[in-house]
């Protein structure tokens, strides 16, 4: 149930700041001077400041693993402190210095996945490239970290390295500006984005690029900015100010949208009696399934026969079980002597219908195995490296990920379709 409050009710306010800049502009120095900071140091940037008596004390944890940092933040949010042996750490400010390293670690993990696919498909790993759908896997742990940081009842400072932005629409790319070297939508998560710079005389200045405060409108240039510059924006109040817990909200919505649990399996090919599967209610899913069947020489009649029902769209099977039933059906047909004209059995692709209609590279539609003319291979429209599969503009690797990513983007529209049907 939604709770409404008046704007006249005071609330506590913790600052969420993103501070970025080039090397030596004082990003770590800025964070150290925040109140009672706990700094998650991803690149040993705090080492030069340790042991200096003229600096305020701070607590450091060196770690560059997004999963471990996320677990610590979750513990902090639930307990109100971070266990450290017999000590309980209760910082007023949580710092990640710098988030660029975490973003690079996530991208490297995605690259490892791409290289694993290359090895599986007997391709050189040095030619492996991130495909469209890889980015959803890369961004997921990073977005989780942002959600956790914003919901902590403490100040948050995230530092980032600076990267150059180029206009590549011209014949020769030209630099048009700078930006924080993190996921590009990250700036929306912060109250204020501050770019640190050094002028021609080596003096440090700060440029406010984004702000939710009238005191510091975007474009404001500040001489030698520090935490003290923004301290007055923090405010005590009668109740703590909390952001919307996007992660918990998403989990609740996912549980609400889950279809009823299917009945027990009954009959051949894993058919089950029960309500219609939720994934079949989406027109986009149904269209992809038809394409998947057609690209593998199968008709709707084949799908109906495999499932033992009059209309495959009314199946109660999950998408994964649907695929397994089709595979079993084709395997049984092949075992009975139904092979392709050239004597080689057609492989059913390792693809879930609601994730991708793309067939495996060995798959050849039965109806056209003799008549389809040979043509020069076309490059994949997504990566431009591997050859596109017959009858498609994508290579196998990109198709598997591209269509899976598109399905995730259509989750909301699918749910609305399910309601109306």
C-alpha positions as CSV (number, residue, x, y, z in Angstrom):
1,X,0.0,0.0,0.0
2,X,1.3,3.4,-0.9
3,X,2.0,5.9,1.9
4,X,1.7,9.6,1.1
5,X,3.6,12.3,3.0
6,X,3.6,16.1,3.0
7,X,6.6,18.0,1.6
8,X,6.7,19.9,4.8
9,X,7.7,16.9,6.8
10,X,11.5,17.1,7.3
11,X,13.6,14.0,6.5
12,X,17.2,13.2,6.9
13,X,19.2,13.5,3.7
14,X,22.4,11.6,2.8
15,X,24.4,12.8,-0.2
16,X,25.1,10.5,-3.2
17,X,28.1,12.0,-5.1
18,X,29.9,10.9,-8.2
19,X,33.4,12.5,-8.5
20,X,35.5,11.9,-11.5
21,X,38.5,13.3,-13.3
22,X,41.9,12.6,-14.7
23,X,45.0,11.3,-12.9
24,X,46.1,13.4,-10.0
25,X,43.1,15.6,-9.8
26,X,42.4,14.7,-6.1
27,X,39.5,12.2,-6.3
28,X,40.8,10.1,-3.4
29,X,41.7,13.1,-1.4
30,X,38.2,14.4,-1.8
31,X,36.7,11.1,-0.5
32,X,39.1,10.9,2.5
33,X,37.8,14.1,3.9
34,X,34.2,13.0,4.0
35,X,32.8,12.2,7.5
36,X,34.0,8.9,8.9
37,X,34.6,7.2,5.6
38,X,34.9,3.5,4.8
39,X,36.7,3.3,1.5
40,X,36.5,0.2,-0.7
41,X,39.8,0.7,-2.6
42,X,39.8,-1.1,-5.9
43,X,43.2,0.2,-7.2
44,X,45.3,0.9,-4.1
45,X,44.7,4.6,-4.5
46,X,44.6,5.2,-0.7
47,X,48.1,3.9,-0.1
48,X,49.9,7.3,-0.4
49,X,47.5,8.8,2.2
50,X,47.9,6.2,4.9
51,X,50.0,7.0,7.9
52,X,49.8,10.8,7.4
53,X,49.1,12.5,10.7
54,X,47.6,15.6,9.0
55,X,44.8,13.6,7.4
56,X,41.6,12.4,9.1
57,X,41.5,8.7,9.9
58,X,39.6,6.4,7.5
59,X,39.0,2.7,7.1
60,X,40.1,0.8,4.0
61,X,39.1,-2.5,2.4
62,X,40.9,-3.5,-0.7
63,X,38.6,-5.4,-3.1
64,X,37.7,-5.3,-6.8
65,X,35.1,-8.1,-6.9
66,X,31.6,-6.8,-7.5
67,X,30.0,-9.9,-5.9
68,X,31.9,-9.6,-2.7
69,X,31.3,-5.9,-2.4
70,X,27.6,-6.5,-3.0
71,X,27.5,-9.0,-0.2
72,X,29.1,-6.6,2.2
73,X,26.7,-3.8,1.3
74,X,23.8,-6.2,1.7
75,X,25.1,-7.1,5.2
76,X,25.5,-3.4,6.0
77,X,22.0,-2.6,5.0
78,X,20.4,-5.5,7.0
79,X,22.6,-5.2,10.2
80,X,23.3,-1.5,10.3
81,X,27.0,-2.2,10.6
82,X,29.8,-4.2,8.9
83,X,31.3,-7.0,11.0
84,X,35.1,-6.8,11.2
85,X,36.2,-9.5,13.7
86,X,35.0,-8.3,17.1
87,X,34.6,-4.8,15.8
88,X,31.5,-3.3,14.2
89,X,32.2,-0.8,11.5
90,X,29.6,1.9,11.3
91,X,30.8,4.5,8.8
92,X,29.0,7.7,8.0
93,X,30.2,7.6,4.4
94,X,30.7,4.7,2.1
95,X,33.2,5.3,-0.7
96,X,34.1,3.2,-3.8
97,X,37.4,4.4,-5.2
98,X,37.2,3.8,-8.1
99,X,34.1,2.3,-9.7
100,X,35.9,2.3,-13.0
101,X,37.8,-0.8,-11.9
102,X,34.6,-2.6,-11.1
103,X,33.2,-1.7,-14.5
104,X,36.4,-3.1,-16.2
105,X,36.2,-6.3,-14.1
106,X,32.6,-6.8,-15.2
107,X,33.5,-6.3,-18.9
108,X,36.5,-8.7,-18.6
109,X,34.1,-11.3,-17.2
110,X,31.9,-10.8,-20.2
111,X,34.9,-11.2,-22.5
112,X,35.8,-14.5,-20.8
113,X,32.3,-15.7,-21.6
114,X,32.7,-14.7,-25.3
115,X,36.1,-16.5,-25.4
116,X,34.4,-19.6,-23.9
117,X,31.8,-19.6,-26.7
118,X,34.6,-19.3,-29.2
119,X,36.4,-22.3,-27.8
120,X,33.1,-24.3,-27.8
121,X,32.6,-23.4,-31.5
122,X,36.2,-24.1,-32.4
123,X,37.0,-20.5,-33.1
124,X,40.1,-18.6,-32.1
125,X,39.7,-16.9,-28.7
126,X,41.6,-13.8,-29.9
127,X,38.8,-13.1,-32.4
128,X,36.1,-13.4,-29.7
129,X,34.0,-10.3,-29.4
130,X,31.2,-9.2,-27.0
131,X,27.9,-9.8,-28.6
132,X,24.8,-7.7,-28.1
133,X,23.3,-9.8,-25.3
134,X,26.5,-10.0,-23.3
135,X,26.0,-6.5,-22.1
136,X,22.9,-7.4,-20.1
137,X,25.1,-10.0,-18.2
138,X,27.8,-7.5,-17.7
139,X,25.6,-4.7,-16.4
140,X,23.5,-6.8,-14.1
141,X,26.0,-7.0,-11.1
142,X,26.9,-3.3,-11.7
143,X,23.3,-2.2,-11.5
144,X,22.8,-4.2,-8.4
145,X,25.7,-2.3,-6.8
146,X,24.1,1.0,-7.7
147,X,20.8,0.0,-6.2
148,X,22.5,-1.1,-2.9
149,X,24.6,2.1,-2.7
150,X,21.6,4.3,-3.1
151,X,19.6,2.6,-0.4
152,X,22.4,2.7,2.3
153,X,21.5,5.1,5.1
154,X,24.8,6.9,4.8
155,X,26.6,9.3,2.5
156,X,27.9,7.7,-0.7
157,X,30.9,8.8,-2.8
158,X,31.8,7.0,-6.0
159,X,34.9,8.0,-7.8
160,X,35.7,7.2,-11.5
161,X,38.4,7.7,-14.0
162,X,37.9,10.1,-16.9
163,X,37.5,8.9,-20.5
164,X,37.4,10.9,-23.7
165,X,34.3,11.1,-25.8
166,X,34.6,11.1,-29.6
167,X,32.3,11.9,-32.5
168,X,32.8,9.0,-34.8
169,X,30.2,10.1,-37.4
170,X,32.7,12.0,-39.4
171,X,35.4,10.4,-41.6
172,X,38.0,11.1,-38.8
173,X,36.8,10.8,-35.2
174,X,37.3,13.9,-33.1
175,X,37.3,14.4,-29.4
176,X,34.1,16.3,-28.2
177,X,34.4,16.0,-24.4
178,X,35.1,13.9,-21.4
179,X,32.9,11.6,-19.2
180,X,33.2,9.3,-16.2
181,X,34.6,5.9,-17.3
182,X,31.7,3.8,-15.9
183,X,28.4,2.5,-17.3
184,X,26.9,5.4,-19.2
185,X,23.6,5.5,-17.4
186,X,25.2,5.6,-13.9
187,X,25.0,9.4,-13.6
188,X,21.2,9.2,-13.1
189,X,21.8,7.5,-9.7
190,X,23.6,10.5,-8.1
191,X,22.5,13.8,-6.5
192,X,25.5,15.6,-7.9
193,X,28.2,14.8,-10.5
194,X,31.5,16.7,-10.0
195,X,34.3,16.8,-12.5
196,X,37.7,17.5,-11.0
197,X,40.3,19.4,-13.1
198,X,43.7,21.1,-12.9
199,X,44.1,24.5,-14.5
200,X,47.2,25.7,-16.3
201,X,48.8,26.7,-13.0
202,X,48.1,23.3,-11.4
203,X,45.2,24.6,-9.2
204,X,42.4,22.2,-8.6
205,X,38.9,23.1,-9.7
206,X,35.6,21.4,-9.8
207,X,32.9,21.6,-12.5
208,X,29.3,20.6,-11.5
209,X,27.9,18.6,-14.4
210,X,24.7,17.4,-12.8
211,X,22.9,18.6,-9.6
212,X,19.7,18.3,-7.7
213,X,20.5,21.3,-5.6
214,X,19.7,24.9,-6.3
215,X,23.0,25.9,-4.5
216,X,25.1,24.2,-7.2
217,X,23.4,24.4,-10.6
218,X,25.0,22.6,-13.5
219,X,27.9,24.6,-15.0
220,X,29.0,25.9,-11.6
221,X,32.8,26.0,-11.3
222,X,34.2,25.6,-7.8
223,X,37.8,26.5,-6.7
224,X,39.5,23.7,-4.8
225,X,36.3,21.8,-3.9
226,X,36.2,19.4,-0.9
227,X,33.5,17.7,1.2
228,X,33.1,20.8,3.2
229,X,31.9,22.6,0.1
230,X,28.8,20.3,0.0
231,X,28.4,19.4,3.7
232,X,25.5,21.9,4.3
233,X,23.4,19.9,1.7
234,X,23.3,17.0,4.1
235,X,20.4,17.4,6.6
236,X,19.2,15.7,9.7
237,X,15.5,15.1,10.1
238,X,12.8,13.3,12.0
239,X,12.9,10.3,9.8
240,X,15.7,8.9,7.5
241,X,15.3,9.4,3.8
242,X,15.2,6.2,1.9
243,X,15.3,5.6,-1.8
244,X,13.0,3.2,-3.5
245,X,14.5,-0.3,-3.2
246,X,14.4,-1.2,-6.9
247,X,15.9,-4.7,-6.4
248,X,13.3,-5.7,-3.8
249,X,10.5,-4.2,-6.0
250,X,11.6,-6.1,-9.0
251,X,11.7,-9.4,-7.0
252,X,8.2,-8.8,-5.7
253,X,6.9,-8.0,-9.2
254,X,8.6,-11.1,-10.6
255,X,6.9,-13.3,-7.9
256,X,3.5,-11.6,-8.7
257,X,3.9,-12.3,-12.4
258,X,4.9,-16.0,-12.0
259,X,2.4,-18.4,-13.6
260,X,0.8,-21.0,-11.4
261,X,2.8,-24.0,-10.7
262,X,2.2,-26.7,-13.4
263,X,0.6,-30.0,-12.6
264,X,2.5,-33.2,-12.5
265,X,3.9,-34.6,-15.7
266,X,1.5,-36.8,-17.6
267,X,1.9,-38.7,-20.8
268,X,4.6,-38.9,-23.4
269,X,7.1,-36.2,-24.3
270,X,6.8,-34.7,-20.8
271,X,3.3,-33.3,-21.5
272,X,1.6,-31.9,-18.4
273,X,-2.0,-31.1,-17.6
274,X,-2.3,-27.6,-16.3
275,X,-2.8,-23.9,-17.2
276,X,-1.5,-22.5,-20.4
277,X,2.2,-21.6,-20.2
278,X,2.8,-17.8,-19.7
279,X,5.4,-17.5,-22.4
280,X,3.0,-18.6,-25.1
281,X,0.7,-15.6,-24.4
282,X,3.2,-13.2,-25.9
283,X,2.8,-12.6,-29.7
284,X,6.6,-11.9,-29.9
285,X,7.4,-15.3,-28.3
286,X,4.9,-17.1,-30.6
287,X,6.4,-15.4,-33.7
288,X,10.0,-16.4,-32.6
289,X,8.9,-19.9,-32.0
290,X,7.4,-20.1,-35.5
291,X,10.6,-18.8,-37.0
292,X,12.6,-21.3,-34.9
293,X,10.5,-24.2,-36.2
294,X,10.6,-23.0,-39.8
295,X,14.4,-22.5,-39.8
296,X,14.8,-26.1,-38.7
297,X,12.4,-27.6,-41.3
298,X,9.6,-28.2,-38.8
299,X,6.0,-27.2,-39.1
300,X,3.3,-26.4,-36.6
301,X,1.9,-29.8,-37.3
302,X,5.3,-31.3,-36.2
303,X,5.2,-29.2,-33.0
304,X,1.6,-30.4,-32.3
305,X,2.6,-34.0,-32.9
306,X,5.6,-33.7,-30.7
307,X,3.5,-32.4,-27.8
308,X,0.5,-34.6,-28.5
309,X,-2.0,-31.7,-28.6
310,X,-4.1,-29.9,-31.2
311,X,-2.4,-26.5,-30.8
312,X,1.2,-26.0,-29.4
313,X,0.2,-22.5,-28.3
314,X,-2.0,-24.0,-25.6
315,X,0.8,-26.1,-24.1
316,X,1.4,-25.9,-20.3
317,X,5.1,-26.7,-20.7
318,X,7.7,-24.2,-19.9
319,X,9.8,-22.9,-22.8
320,X,12.7,-25.2,-21.8
321,X,10.4,-28.3,-21.6
322,X,8.8,-27.3,-24.9
323,X,12.2,-27.3,-26.5
324,X,13.1,-30.6,-24.9
325,X,9.9,-32.2,-26.2
326,X,10.6,-31.0,-29.8
327,X,14.2,-32.4,-29.5
328,X,12.9,-35.8,-28.3
329,X,10.4,-35.9,-31.1
330,X,13.0,-35.2,-33.8
331,X,15.4,-37.6,-32.2
332,X,12.8,-40.4,-32.3
333,X,12.0,-39.6,-35.9
334,X,15.7,-39.8,-36.8
335,X,16.1,-43.0,-34.9
336,X,13.3,-44.4,-37.1
337,X,15.3,-43.7,-40.2
338,X,14.2,-40.1,-41.1
339,X,17.4,-38.5,-42.0
340,X,18.3,-35.7,-44.4
341,X,18.8,-36.4,-48.1
342,X,22.6,-36.3,-47.8
343,X,22.6,-39.0,-45.2
344,X,23.4,-36.7,-42.3
345,X,20.9,-36.2,-39.4
346,X,19.7,-32.7,-38.8
347,X,20.7,-31.4,-35.4
348,X,18.1,-29.6,-33.3
349,X,19.7,-26.4,-31.9
350,X,20.4,-25.9,-28.3
351,X,18.0,-22.9,-28.1
352,X,15.0,-22.2,-25.9
353,X,12.1,-20.9,-28.1
354,X,11.3,-17.9,-25.9
355,X,15.0,-16.9,-25.8
356,X,16.0,-17.2,-29.5
357,X,14.8,-18.7,-32.7
358,X,18.3,-19.1,-34.0
359,X,19.3,-22.6,-35.1
360,X,22.7,-24.2,-34.6
361,X,25.2,-23.9,-37.4
362,X,24.7,-27.5,-38.4
363,X,20.9,-27.2,-38.7
364,X,19.5,-27.3,-42.2
365,X,15.8,-27.1,-43.0
366,X,14.7,-30.5,-44.4
367,X,12.4,-29.0,-47.1
368,X,15.1,-27.0,-48.7
369,X,18.2,-29.1,-48.1
370,X,18.4,-30.0,-51.8
371,X,16.9,-26.9,-53.5
372,X,18.6,-24.0,-51.7
373,X,21.3,-22.5,-53.9
374,X,24.7,-22.0,-52.5
375,X,25.8,-18.4,-52.1
376,X,28.8,-16.6,-50.7
377,X,28.7,-16.3,-46.9
378,X,27.5,-13.0,-45.5
379,X,29.1,-11.4,-42.4
380,X,27.0,-11.2,-39.3
381,X,25.0,-8.0,-39.0
382,X,25.8,-7.7,-35.3
383,X,29.5,-8.5,-34.9
384,X,30.6,-8.3,-38.5
385,X,33.2,-11.0,-37.8
386,X,31.7,-14.4,-38.2
387,X,29.6,-15.6,-41.1
388,X,25.9,-15.4,-40.8
389,X,23.9,-18.6,-40.6
390,X,21.9,-19.7,-43.7
391,X,18.6,-17.9,-43.8
392,X,19.6,-15.4,-41.1
393,X,21.6,-12.2,-40.9
394,X,23.3,-13.2,-37.6
395,X,26.0,-15.7,-36.7
396,X,25.1,-18.4,-34.2
397,X,26.9,-16.6,-31.3
398,X,25.1,-13.2,-31.8
399,X,21.7,-14.8,-32.5
400,X,21.8,-16.7,-29.2
401,X,22.5,-13.5,-27.2
402,X,20.7,-11.0,-29.3
403,X,17.3,-12.6,-29.2
404,X,17.6,-13.4,-25.5
405,X,18.3,-9.8,-24.8
406,X,15.3,-8.6,-26.8
407,X,13.1,-11.0,-24.8
408,X,14.2,-9.4,-21.6
409,X,13.3,-6.0,-23.0
410,X,9.8,-7.2,-23.8
411,X,9.0,-8.6,-20.4
412,X,6.8,-5.7,-19.4
413,X,4.8,-5.8,-22.6
414,X,4.4,-9.5,-22.4
415,X,2.9,-9.2,-18.9
416,X,0.4,-6.7,-20.2
417,X,-0.5,-9.0,-23.0
418,X,-1.0,-11.8,-20.6
419,X,-3.5,-9.7,-18.5
420,X,-5.6,-8.8,-21.6
421,X,-5.7,-12.4,-22.8
